[in-house]
Amino acid sequence: MPFLRVYPVVKRKILLNSMANQNKSKQGANQVRNSAGSQKTGDLQSNPTPLTPNSTTSGGYPNGRKLTPKQEASRRRARKRRRLQLLITGAIVLVIATALIVLGVSISQPTVFKSIPATARVDARPFEMGPADAKVVVEEYGDYQCPFCKQWHEQVQPRLMADFINANKSVKFVYKHFPFLDANSAARESHLTVEAAYCASDQKRFWDYDDALYNNQAASENSGYWTNDRLKALAKALQLDSAAFNTCLVSNKYRSQAANDATAAQNRGVTGTPTFFVNGAAVKSVDYADLKTAIDAALNK
């Protein structure tokens, strides 16, 4: 019985001593490992492994591999393309900015027209000057873009007016449209000016508008000079009813009429401008002397 009471205590001491010895052994091993780990960490901190260029993404080689000559050439070409694209984009932006500046200046500055009469002239009959029952009828086919028509209008027509119309010699002058110089132009300036002239005739101001179109003719044909806005500005300068004129023009009221005038001239054998007829007979020359001879002959019949 006494032995049985002592045995568990002795066994417990033995077990406790054994566990203590094991813990000491583990602590010693951990200290050795910790010491070794500290030494390695210190080695890494004091002697870090140098990074190679391959370990970076900018300026190094992808995935740590050196690029082949072909890859290097491809990279250089890509950089050149990017630079070229930047240059082209910059140039486009510069051109657009310049165009907007020029457009802004042109819009802000109103058009100044030449030879605008101080007082309005009201037509007795649009497209005609002289007595309605005149013995001789002189017809001119013209295009408002035609430089020879402009020259005739400024230098020769005043002589015709002085010699026959104002002198009451029973001669009637009739202007007819032949818009043909814009045949290959999308701007349709020959036709558009005819439409504007018809809109002016609605207000019995054809002859003023006709004069202004020739006096302010563009330096070259189909240059884009005669636009709706400029034709409206011309009507305003001539003191027409701007609202009525603008409505007439933008509604294309006389678009078909302008086309019909061109067709009628061609059907009559007109091939250029200016072309003249005296009592229905074509005058082969545009020289005023020849025209005057034809008129005098018709008067003397």
C-alpha positions in Angstrom: 0.0 0.0 0.0 2.7 2.6 0.8 4.5 1.7 -2.5 1.3 2.2 -4.4 1.0 5.7 -2.9 4.6 6.7 -3.7 4.8 5.4 -7.3 2.6 8.1 -9.0 4.6 10.8 -7.4 8.0 9.4 -8.4 6.7 8.7 -11.9 5.4 12.3 -12.1 8.8 13.7 -11.1 10.5 11.5 -13.7 8.1 12.7 -16.4 8.6 16.3 -15.4 12.3 16.0 -15.4 12.2 14.4 -18.8 9.9 17.1 -20.2 12.2 19.8 -18.8 15.2 18.2 -20.4 13.4 18.1 -23.8 12.4 21.8 -23.5 16.0 22.7 -22.8 17.1 20.8 -25.9 14.4 22.5 -28.1 15.3 26.0 -26.8 18.9 25.3 -27.5 18.1 24.2 -31.1 15.9 27.3 -31.6 18.6 29.6 -30.4 21.0 28.0 -32.8 18.5 28.4 -35.7 17.7 32.0 -34.7 21.4 32.8 -34.6 21.9 31.3 -38.0 18.8 33.2 -39.3 20.1 36.4 -37.9 23.4 35.9 -39.4 21.8 35.3 -42.9 19.6 38.3 -42.5 22.6 40.4 -41.6 24.5 39.1 -44.5 21.7 40.0 -46.8 21.4 43.5 -45.4 25.1 44.1 -45.4 25.8 42.4 -48.8 22.5 42.7 -50.8 22.5 41.0 -54.1 22.7 43.7 -56.8 19.8 44.0 -59.1 20.4 43.5 -62.8 18.9 45.7 -65.5 16.9 42.7 -66.5 14.8 43.0 -63.3 13.2 46.3 -64.3 10.4 46.9 -66.9 11.8 50.2 -68.1 15.1 50.2 -69.8 15.7 46.5 -69.1 14.9 43.3 -70.9 11.4 41.8 -70.6 11.2 38.8 -68.4 14.9 39.1 -67.7 15.9 38.1 -71.3 18.0 40.2 -73.7 16.1 41.4 -76.8 17.2 40.0 -80.1 18.3 42.5 -82.8 15.0 42.0 -84.6 13.1 42.9 -81.4 15.3 45.9 -80.9 14.7 47.1 -84.4 10.9 46.6 -84.0 11.1 48.7 -80.8 12.9 51.5 -82.5 10.4 51.5 -85.4 7.6 51.7 -82.9 9.2 54.7 -81.2 9.6 56.4 -84.6 6.0 55.8 -85.5 4.8 57.3 -82.2 7.0 60.4 -82.8 5.7 60.7 -86.4 2.1 60.4 -85.1 2.7 63.1 -82.6 4.2 65.4 -85.3 1.2 64.8 -87.7 -1.3 65.4 -84.9 0.4 68.6 -84.0 0.5 69.8 -87.6 -3.3 69.0 -88.0 -4.1 70.9 -84.9 -2.1 73.9 -86.0 -3.8 73.9 -89.5 -7.2 73.8 -87.9 -6.4 76.5 -85.4 -5.1 78.7 -88.2 -8.2 78.1 -90.4 -10.5 79.0 -87.5 -8.5 82.2 -86.8 -8.7 83.2 -90.5 -12.4 82.3 -90.6 -13.1 84.3 -87.5 -11.4 87.3 -89.0 -13.3 87.0 -92.3 -16.6 86.7 -90.5 -15.9 89.6 -88.3 -15.1 91.9 -91.2 -18.1 92.8 -93.4 -17.7 92.7 -97.2 -17.1 96.1 -98.8 -18.7 96.4 -102.2 -17.7 98.7 -105.0 -19.9 101.1 -107.1 -23.0 101.0 -104.9 -25.3 103.8 -106.0 -26.4 106.3 -103.4 -30.0 106.2 -104.6 -32.1 103.2 -105.7 -33.2 102.8 -109.3 -36.6 101.2 -109.7 -37.1 99.1 -112.8 -39.8 100.1 -115.3 -39.5 96.5 -116.5 -37.0 93.9 -115.2 -34.4 92.7 -117.7 -35.4 95.4 -120.2 -34.5 99.0 -121.0 -36.0 101.1 -123.7 -39.5 101.4 -125.1 -41.6 98.2 -124.9 -42.7 98.6 -128.5 -39.2 99.4 -129.9 -38.5 98.7 -133.5 -35.2 97.1 -132.7 -34.5 94.6 -129.9 -30.9 94.0 -128.8 -30.5 90.9 -126.7 -27.4 90.0 -124.7 -26.6 86.6 -123.2 -24.3 86.9 -120.2 -22.8 85.0 -117.3 -22.1 87.0 -114.1 -18.7 85.2 -113.8 -17.7 86.0 -117.3 -14.8 88.5 -117.4 -15.6 89.6 -121.0 -19.2 90.3 -119.9 -17.8 92.5 -117.1 -15.6 94.3 -119.6 -18.5 94.9 -122.0 -20.8 96.0 -119.1 -18.3 98.6 -117.9 -16.9 99.9 -121.2 -19.3 99.2 -124.0 -22.8 99.1 -122.6 -22.8 102.8 -121.5 -22.1 103.7 -125.2 -25.1 101.6 -126.3 -27.3 103.3 -123.7 -26.1 106.8 -124.7 -26.4 106.1 -128.5 -29.7 104.4 -128.6 -31.7 103.9 -125.4 -31.3 107.4 -123.9 -31.5 108.9 -127.4 -35.0 107.5 -127.8 -34.1 105.8 -131.1 -36.7 103.0 -130.7 -34.2 100.5 -129.5 -34.8 98.1 -126.6 -32.1 96.3 -124.7 -32.9 92.9 -123.1 -30.5 91.0 -120.8 -30.8 87.2 -120.8 -29.0 84.8 -118.6 -26.7 82.0 -119.8 -25.2 80.5 -116.6 -22.7 78.0 -117.9 -19.2 78.7 -116.4 -20.0 76.7 -113.3 -20.7 73.5 -115.2 -18.0 71.6 -113.3 -18.2 73.4 -110.0 -20.2 72.3 -107.0 -20.5 75.9 -105.8 -22.9 76.8 -108.7 -21.9 80.4 -108.6 -23.1 81.2 -112.2 -26.6 79.8 -111.4 -26.7 81.2 -107.8 -26.0 84.7 -109.0 -28.9 84.3 -111.6 -31.2 83.2 -108.8 -30.2 86.3 -106.7 -30.8 88.6 -109.7 -34.3 87.1 -110.1 -34.9 87.7 -106.3 -33.8 91.3 -106.8 -36.2 91.6 -109.8 -39.1 90.7 -107.4 -38.5 94.1 -105.8 -38.0 95.9 -109.2 -34.3 96.3 -108.5 -32.9 94.0 -111.1 -30.7 96.6 -112.9 -29.1 97.8 -109.7 -28.3 94.2 -108.7 -27.1 93.4 -112.2 -24.7 96.3 -112.1 -23.5 95.4 -108.7 -22.8 91.7 -109.6 -20.6 92.8 -112.5 -18.9 95.7 -110.7 -18.0 93.3 -107.8 -17.1 90.3 -109.9 -14.5 87.9 -108.3 -11.0 87.8 -109.6 -11.4 84.2 -110.9 -14.2 82.0 -111.9 -15.7 79.4 -109.4 -13.5 80.7 -106.6 -16.3 80.4 -104.0 -16.7 84.2 -103.8 -20.4 84.3 -104.5 -22.1 82.6 -101.6 -25.6 83.0 -100.2 -24.2 85.2 -97.4 -22.3 87.5 -99.8 -25.3 87.8 -102.2 -27.5 88.7 -99.2 -24.9 91.3 -98.1 -25.0 92.8 -101.6 -28.8 93.1 -101.4 -28.4 94.8 -98.1 -25.8 97.2 -99.4 -28.2 98.1 -102.2 -30.9 98.7 -99.6 -33.3 96.0 -100.8 -35.8 94.5 -98.4 -33.3 92.1 -96.8 -35.9 89.8 -95.2 -37.8 89.3 -98.5 -34.6 88.9 -100.5 -33.1 86.4 -98.1 -36.3 84.3 -98.0 -36.4 84.3 -101.8 -32.8 83.2 -102.1 -32.6 80.4 -99.5 -36.0 79.0 -100.6 -34.4 78.3 -104.1 -37.4 80.0 -105.6 -35.6 80.5 -108.9 -33.4 77.5 -109.1 -35.4 75.8 -111.9 -35.6 79.2 -113.7 -31.8 79.6 -113.8 -31.5 76.0 -115.2 -34.2 76.7 -117.8 -32.4 79.9 -118.9 -29.2 77.9 -119.5 -31.1 75.3 -121.5 -32.9 78.0 -123.6 -29.6 79.7 -124.5 -28.1 76.4 -125.6 -31.2 75.6 -127.7 -30.8 78.9 -129.4 -27.2 78.1 -130.4 -25.4 80.3 -127.7 -22.0 78.7 -126.9 -20.3 81.6 -125.0 -20.7 85.0 -123.4 -21.3 87.7 -124.2 -23.4 86.8 -127.3 -25.7 89.4 -129.0 -28.8 89.2 -131.2 -30.3 92.1 -133.1 -33.9 91.5 -134.0 -33.3 87.8 -133.6 -30.2 87.6 -135.8 -26.9 86.7 -134.1 -24.1 89.2 -134.3 -20.9 87.4 -134.9 -18.7 89.9 -133.3 -18.8 91.4 -129.8 -17.1 94.6 -131.0 -19.3 97.6 -130.4 -18.7 98.9 -134.0 -20.2 95.7 -135.4 -23.1 95.8 -133.0 -23.8 99.4 -133.8 -23.7 98.6 -137.5 -26.3 95.8 -137.0 -28.5 98.1 -135.0 -28.4 101.0 -137.5 -29.2 98.6 -140.3 -32.2 97.3 -138.5 -33.4 100.8 -137.8 -33.1 101.8 -141.4 -35.2 98.9 -142.7 
